[in-house]
Amino acid sequence: MEARKQKLPTRAGARWDSQEDRVISAAFSGGKDVTIIAKLQERTRGSIQSRLVKLELIQLAPDIETIEELISGSTDFFRINV
């Protein structure tokens, strides 16, 4: 467990705030890749994806039943048509 913790980004598990929500929203809407956003925000890719779902910027594909399936990387998400 300790070895896994050492490999996590610095802000993994930290509380989200409205400023960070604005930053990732702008980055994603501007076309930045989720992996790049995660590195810039010092978060995991899965946490960025989860937050984008919460912010309603992406939506789980119809055949995905849980966020864990999305985070596992076994499938892709898609953008909400706005």
C-alpha distance (Angstrom), angle and dihedral (degrees) to the residues before:
residue distance angle dihedral
M1 . . .
E2 3.80 . .
A3 3.83 92.1 .
R4 3.82 90.4 53.2
K5 3.80 91.0 49.6
Q6 3.80 91.0 53.7
K7 3.83 90.5 55.6
L8 3.80 94.3 52.5
P9 3.81 120.5 100.2
T10 3.80 116.6 -96.8
R11 3.82 95.7 -104.9
A12 3.82 96.6 41.6
G13 3.80 107.6 136.6
A14 3.81 94.5 10.5
R15 3.81 119.4 136.9
W16 3.76 116.7 -93.2
D17 3.78 119.9 -124.4
S18 3.79 133.4 -165.9
Q19 3.81 92.8 -103.7
E20 3.80 92.3 56.4
D21 3.82 89.7 45.8
R22 3.82 88.9 55.6
V23 3.80 91.9 47.7
I24 3.79 95.6 51.1
S25 3.81 92.0 41.1
A26 3.80 91.4 53.8
A27 3.79 93.0 44.1
F28 3.80 93.3 49.3
S29 3.81 93.8 43.4
G30 3.80 87.5 49.2
G31 3.80 90.5 58.3
K32 3.80 101.2 -101.5
D33 3.79 114.7 153.5
V34 3.81 116.5 -109.8
T35 3.81 90.8 -122.9
I36 3.81 90.9 55.7
I37 3.82 91.9 46.5
A38 3.80 89.2 51.1
K39 3.81 92.2 52.4
L40 3.81 92.7 46.6
Q41 3.82 92.1 48.9
E42 3.82 93.6 41.2
R43 3.82 90.5 -123.6
T44 3.79 133.6 120.7
R45 3.79 120.4 -91.9
G46 3.79 88.9 -119.0
S47 3.79 92.6 54.0
I48 3.80 91.0 52.2
Q49 3.81 90.9 49.2
S50 3.80 91.2 48.3
R51 3.79 91.7 49.6
L52 3.81 92.1 48.5
V53 3.81 88.3 53.9
K54 3.82 90.0 50.1
L55 3.82 89.8 48.7
E56 3.82 88.0 50.0
L57 3.80 92.8 -122.7
I58 3.77 92.1 121.6
Q59 3.74 131.0 25.4
L60 3.76 130.6 -150.5
A61 3.78 112.8 -104.4
P62 3.81 111.2 -104.4
D63 3.80 92.9 -106.5
I64 3.84 93.4 53.3
E65 3.77 112.2 94.3
T66 3.80 100.8 179.4
I67 3.78 138.5 28.4
E68 3.81 87.7 -121.9
E69 3.80 89.6 67.7
L70 3.79 89.4 54.3
I71 3.79 94.0 46.3
S72 3.80 92.5 48.5
G73 3.78 87.9 67.1
S74 3.80 92.3 -129.3
T75 3.79 89.5 123.4
D76 3.79 140.4 14.7
F77 3.76 134.0 -111.8
F78 3.77 125.9 -134.7
R79 3.77 133.7 -142.6
I80 3.75 122.2 -103.6
N81 3.79 110.3 -114.0
V82 3.79 105.5 -120.0
